[in-house]
């Protein structure tokens, strides 16, 4: 017996290649606190690790800003 192939229907509402995901507010708070801690406590003790931590938390902060401005509104 042959199996019939199911037809896949694409969702055409999201035709963009990339769309941002809504992030929680705690993500932004964590990025700000992480930036402050890595700037004032980690960077003076270890320059390389401090710069790496600052870059990670700065990327998190930028992601939260993009999410805040471009993500769709989710009603709960």
C-alpha positions in Angstrom: 0.0 0.0 0.0 1.2 3.4 -0.9 1.1 6.2 1.6 -0.3 9.5 0.4 1.8 12.5 1.0 0.2 15.2 3.1 0.0 18.7 1.7 1.8 21.2 3.9 0.1 24.6 4.1 2.5 27.5 4.9 1.5 30.2 7.3 1.7 33.4 5.2 1.2 35.8 8.0 5.0 35.9 8.8 6.7 36.2 5.4 9.7 38.1 6.9 13.0 36.2 7.2 13.5 37.5 10.8 11.1 38.8 13.4 12.0 39.6 17.0 10.7 37.7 19.9 9.2 39.5 22.9 11.6 39.3 25.9 10.8 39.8 29.6 11.6 43.0 31.5 13.8 41.0 33.8 16.1 40.3 30.8 16.8 44.1 30.4 17.3 44.5 34.2 19.8 41.6 34.2 21.7 43.2 31.3 21.9 46.6 33.1 23.0 45.1 36.4 25.5 42.9 34.6 26.9 45.9 32.8 27.4 47.8 36.0 28.9 44.9 37.9 31.3 44.0 35.1 32.3 47.7 34.6 33.0 48.5 38.2 34.0 45.1 39.7 35.3 42.8 37.1 37.1 45.2 34.6 39.5 46.7 37.2 40.7 43.2 38.3 40.9 41.4 34.9 40.8 43.5 31.8 40.3 40.7 29.3 37.5 39.0 31.2 36.0 42.4 32.0 35.8 43.4 28.3 34.3 40.0 27.4 31.6 40.4 30.1 30.9 43.9 29.1 30.4 42.8 25.5 28.0 40.0 26.5 25.9 42.3 28.7 25.9 45.0 26.1 24.6 42.6 23.4 21.9 41.5 25.8 20.9 45.1 26.4 20.8 45.8 22.6 18.6 42.7 22.1 16.2 43.8 24.8 15.9 47.3 23.2 15.2 45.7 19.8 12.7 43.4 21.3 11.0 46.3 23.1 10.6 48.4 20.0 10.1 45.8 17.2 8.4 42.7 18.7 4.7 42.2 18.3 2.4 42.9 21.3 1.3 39.8 23.1 -2.0 40.1 24.9 -2.3 38.0 28.1 
